[in-house]
Amino acid sequence: MSNDLLNNAAQLRQQVGDNLHDNIMEAIYADAAHIRDSVVTSTEHQPRLKFDQRLDQLLTSRRWGFLVMGLLFMMVFWITIAGANIPSAFLGDLLTVRVYEGLHDLATTLHAPSWLSGLLIDGVYLATAWVIAVMLPPMAIFFPLFTLLEDFGYLPRVAFNLDRLFNKAGAHGKQSLSMMMGFGCNAAGVVATRIIDSPRERLIAIITNNFSICNGRWPTLILMSTIFVASTAPVGIASFVAAMSVVTVAVLGILTALIVSGFLSRTWLKGEASVYSLELPPYRPPQIWRTLYTSIIDRTLIVLWRAVVMAAPAGAVIWLVSNVDSSGTSIAEHMV
């Protein structure tokens, strides 16, 4: 008897296919629309689509959604890289030339020992100054732009576009939401995986969240693309090439998360992907001043402070191994 029930269940399951949940949800919304039309009288024969509905038709389109997503992120990275050149050059000249020379003049006036001025100025200060000059302008541009997209309500649309891909990879669709939060902060993305009910799918989301580039890694990635990629391209398109390289790395991170999710769901963490309904929030006009405060104070300065905390002792260590002699040879030469 039990075998007959299982066979009948398997046959019925093959008949309904994989889109049963979607069909049920479409039927529910269709019934709701029918009830609305039967009780609500409209003065227009053909009601116009609202602005957000028209925008969703473009941003969540199967054909254009990924293209628009790539173009938007590429534009954000291009503005960040191209706009950071002048402020970085200004800060570099100010901190590593003028202030640097002023500190050396002050040390000479105070008759400070050469080893002390070298350690503090050439080591600690110079490393910190270079970090500030190189990392502050890109972060001050990128984080407000990224926060504007977040406040506008675009990131849930990105998660909606990625939902189908994660479902095909055997992962939960809500993993796309936790991954989008991971692009802001991996810790927040891992915490967000608690919205996934299945322990198996939650573990997959936690493992793969690290492939999202968090806000602490964006400035480093932009900096590396500017130094190593843009320098190899012609001057006219250097910023565009650097922006394309950053977008490529972000896309590779998403693809890697999909591949690893598919691998885990078919090997050690086998199971069927759960289904769920994703309701998109309405678009909201960004609050400019709150966005600037949040992105500059809560993100830019905090990330910059972490970089400075690492750069200061690193600069001291580099100066020491380069200037402390052992048997007439510096420690750095011994290490080589």
C-alpha positions in Angstrom: 0.0 0.0 0.0 2.8 2.4 0.9 4.6 1.7 -2.3 1.5 2.4 -4.3 1.1 5.8 -2.6 4.7 6.7 -3.2 4.4 5.7 -6.9 1.2 7.7 -7.2 2.9 10.7 -5.5 5.9 10.4 -7.9 3.6 10.3 -10.9 1.6 13.3 -9.8 4.8 15.2 -9.1 6.0 14.6 -12.6 2.7 15.8 -13.9 2.7 19.1 -12.1 6.4 19.8 -12.9 8.7 22.1 -11.1 6.6 25.3 -11.4 3.8 24.2 -9.0 4.6 26.8 -6.4 4.8 29.6 -9.0 1.6 28.5 -10.6 -0.2 28.6 -7.2 1.1 32.0 -6.5 0.1 33.3 -9.9 -3.4 31.9 -9.4 -3.7 33.6 -6.0 -2.7 37.0 -7.4 -4.9 36.4 -10.5 -7.9 35.7 -8.2 -7.1 38.8 -6.1 -6.9 40.9 -9.3 -10.3 39.5 -10.4 -11.9 40.3 -7.1 -10.5 43.8 -7.2 -11.8 44.4 -10.7 -15.2 43.1 -9.7 -15.6 45.6 -6.8 -13.6 48.6 -8.0 -14.8 50.8 -10.7 -12.1 52.6 -12.8 -12.7 55.7 -14.8 -10.2 54.6 -17.4 -10.9 51.7 -19.7 -7.2 50.7 -19.7 -5.5 51.6 -16.4 -2.0 52.9 -16.9 0.9 51.1 -15.3 2.5 53.0 -12.4 6.0 54.3 -12.7 7.4 51.6 -10.4 5.6 48.9 -12.3 7.2 50.1 -15.6 10.6 50.3 -13.9 10.2 46.8 -12.6 9.4 45.5 -16.1 12.8 46.7 -17.1 14.9 46.0 -14.0 13.5 42.5 -13.3 13.2 41.5 -17.0 14.6 38.1 -18.0 16.1 39.8 -21.0 17.3 43.2 -19.8 17.6 42.7 -16.0 21.1 41.4 -16.0 22.3 43.9 -18.7 20.9 46.8 -16.7 22.5 45.5 -13.5 25.9 45.2 -15.2 25.7 48.7 -16.7 24.6 50.2 -13.4 27.4 48.7 -11.4 30.0 49.4 -14.1 28.9 53.1 -14.1 29.3 53.2 -10.3 32.8 51.8 -10.5 33.7 54.1 -13.4 32.6 57.1 -11.5 34.5 55.9 -8.4 37.7 55.3 -10.3 37.6 58.3 -12.6 36.5 60.7 -9.8 39.1 59.5 -7.3 42.1 60.4 -9.5 42.3 64.1 -8.7 41.5 63.9 -5.0 44.1 61.1 -4.6 46.7 63.1 -6.4 46.0 66.1 -4.2 46.1 64.2 -1.0 49.2 62.4 -2.1 51.0 65.7 -2.7 49.7 67.2 0.5 50.5 64.3 2.8 53.5 62.7 1.3 55.3 65.8 0.1 54.4 69.0 2.0 53.4 67.6 5.4 56.1 65.0 5.1 58.8 67.6 4.6 57.3 69.8 7.3 57.5 66.9 9.8 61.2 66.3 8.9 61.9 70.0 9.4 60.2 69.9 12.8 62.2 66.8 13.8 65.4 68.6 12.7 64.4 71.7 14.8 63.8 69.5 17.8 67.1 67.7 17.3 65.3 64.3 17.3 67.4 61.2 16.9 67.6 60.1 13.3 66.3 56.6 14.2 63.3 58.0 16.0 62.4 60.4 13.2 62.9 57.7 10.6 60.7 55.2 12.5 57.9 57.7 13.2 58.0 59.8 10.0 59.5 57.5 7.2 57.9 54.4 8.7 54.6 55.0 10.6 53.5 58.3 9.1 54.4 57.7 5.5 52.7 54.3 5.3 49.6 55.8 6.9 49.6 58.9 4.6 49.8 56.7 1.5 46.8 54.6 2.8 44.7 57.7 3.4 45.7 59.3 0.1 44.9 56.2 -2.0 41.9 54.7 -0.1 39.9 57.7 1.1 38.8 59.2 -2.2 37.5 55.9 -3.8 35.6 55.1 -0.6 34.2 58.6 -0.2 32.7 58.2 -3.8 31.8 54.5 -3.9 30.0 54.1 -0.6 27.5 57.0 -1.1 26.7 55.7 -4.6 26.2 52.2 -3.3 24.0 53.4 -0.5 21.9 55.4 -2.9 21.2 52.3 -4.9 20.4 50.5 -1.6 18.0 53.2 -0.4 16.3 53.5 -3.8 15.3 49.9 -3.5 17.4 48.5 -6.4 19.3 45.8 -4.4 16.1 43.7 -3.8 15.6 43.7 -7.6 19.1 42.3 -8.0 18.2 39.6 -5.6 15.1 38.9 -7.6 17.1 38.5 -10.8 19.5 36.1 -9.0 16.8 34.1 -7.4 16.2 31.9 -10.5 19.9 31.1 -10.8 20.2 30.1 -7.1 17.1 27.9 -7.4 18.6 26.1 -10.5 21.9 25.6 -8.5 19.9 23.7 -5.8 20.1 26.5 -3.3 17.4 28.5 -1.6 16.2 31.7 -3.4 16.6 33.7 -0.2 20.3 33.1 -0.5 20.3 35.9 -3.1 19.1 38.3 -0.4 21.8 37.2 2.0 24.4 37.5 -0.8 23.2 41.0 -1.6 23.7 41.9 2.1 27.1 40.3 1.9 28.1 42.9 -0.7 27.6 45.5 2.0 29.0 43.4 4.9 29.8 39.7 5.0 29.0 39.5 8.7 25.5 41.0 8.1 25.1 38.6 5.1 25.8 35.6 7.3 23.4 36.8 10.0 20.8 37.3 7.3 20.9 33.6 6.4 18.7 33.0 9.4 15.7 33.9 7.2 16.3 30.5 5.4 14.4 27.8 7.3 16.2 24.8 5.9 19.4 24.1 7.9 21.0 22.5 4.8 20.3 25.6 2.6 21.3 27.9 5.4 24.7 26.2 5.7 25.2 26.6 1.9 24.3 30.3 2.1 26.8 30.8 5.0 29.6 29.0 3.2 29.2 30.9 -0.1 28.6 34.3 1.4 32.3 35.0 1.5 32.3 35.2 -2.3 30.4 38.4 -2.0 32.8 41.4 -2.0 32.1 43.3 1.2 32.5 47.0 1.7 35.9 46.5 3.3 37.2 44.8 0.1 35.7 47.2 -2.5 38.3 50.0 -1.9 41.2 47.5 -2.1 39.8 45.9 -5.3 39.2 49.4 -6.9 42.8 50.4 -5.8 44.3 47.2 -7.3 42.4 47.6 -10.6 43.5 51.3 -10.8 47.2 50.4 -10.2 47.6 47.1 -12.0 44.9 47.1 -14.7 44.4 50.8 -15.6 48.1 51.4 -16.0 48.3 48.8 -18.8 45.5 50.5 -20.8 45.5 53.7 -22.9 45.0 56.9 -20.9 41.6 57.6 -22.5 40.0 54.4 -21.5 42.0 53.5 -18.4 39.2 54.3 -16.0 36.7 52.3 -18.1 39.0 49.3 -18.3 39.5 49.4 -14.5 35.8 49.6 -13.9 35.2 46.6 -16.2 37.8 44.6 -14.3 36.0 45.3 -11.0 32.7 44.3 -12.5 34.3 41.2 -13.8 35.6 40.2 -10.4 32.2 40.8 -8.8 30.5 38.7 -11.5 33.1 36.0 -11.0 32.2 36.0 -7.3 28.6 35.5 -8.0 29.3 32.7 -10.5 31.7 31.0 -8.0 28.9 31.2 -5.3 26.5 29.5 -7.8 29.0 26.8 -8.7 29.9 26.0 -5.1 26.2 26.1 -4.1 25.4 23.6 -6.9 28.3 21.4 -6.0 27.4 21.3 -2.3 23.7 20.7 -3.0 24.6 17.7 -5.1 27.3 16.2 -2.9 27.7 16.7 0.8 24.6 18.8 1.3 22.2 16.9 -0.9 18.5 18.0 -1.0 15.8 19.7 -2.9 15.6 23.5 -3.1 12.8 25.1 -1.2 10.5 27.6 -2.8 9.4 31.0 -1.6 7.8 34.2 -2.7 9.8 37.4 -2.9 7.8 40.6 -2.5 9.7 43.6 -3.9 9.6 46.7 -1.7 8.4 49.9 -3.3 10.9 52.4 -4.7 11.8 55.2 -2.3 13.4 58.6 -3.1 16.9 58.5 -1.5 17.5 60.7 1.5 20.6 62.5 0.4 21.9 63.8 3.7 21.2 60.6 5.6 22.9 58.7 2.9 26.0 60.9 3.0 26.2 60.6 6.8 25.7 56.8 6.8 28.1 56.2 4.0 30.9 58.5 5.1 30.7 58.2 8.9 29.5 54.6 9.3 31.3 53.1 6.4 34.1 55.2 4.9 35.7 56.4 8.1 35.3 53.0 9.9 36.9 51.1 7.0 39.6 53.7 6.7 40.4 53.5 10.4 40.8 49.8 10.1 43.2 50.3 7.2 45.2 52.9 9.2 45.4 50.6 12.2 47.0 48.0 10.0 49.2 50.4 8.0 50.8 52.1 10.9 52.5 49.1 12.5 53.2 47.6 9.0 55.1 50.8 8.1 57.1 50.6 11.3 58.0 47.0 10.7 59.0 47.7 7.1 61.2 50.6 8.2 62.8 48.5 10.9 63.7 45.6 8.6 65.0 48.0 6.0 67.2 50.1 8.3 68.3 47.8 11.1 71.7 46.3 10.2 73.0 42.8 11.1 76.6 42.2 10.2 76.6 45.2 8.0 73.5 44.1 6.0 69.9 45.1 6.7 67.4 42.5 7.9 65.5 42.9 4.6 68.5 41.9 2.6 69.0 38.9 4.9 65.4 37.9 4.3 65.9 38.1 0.5 
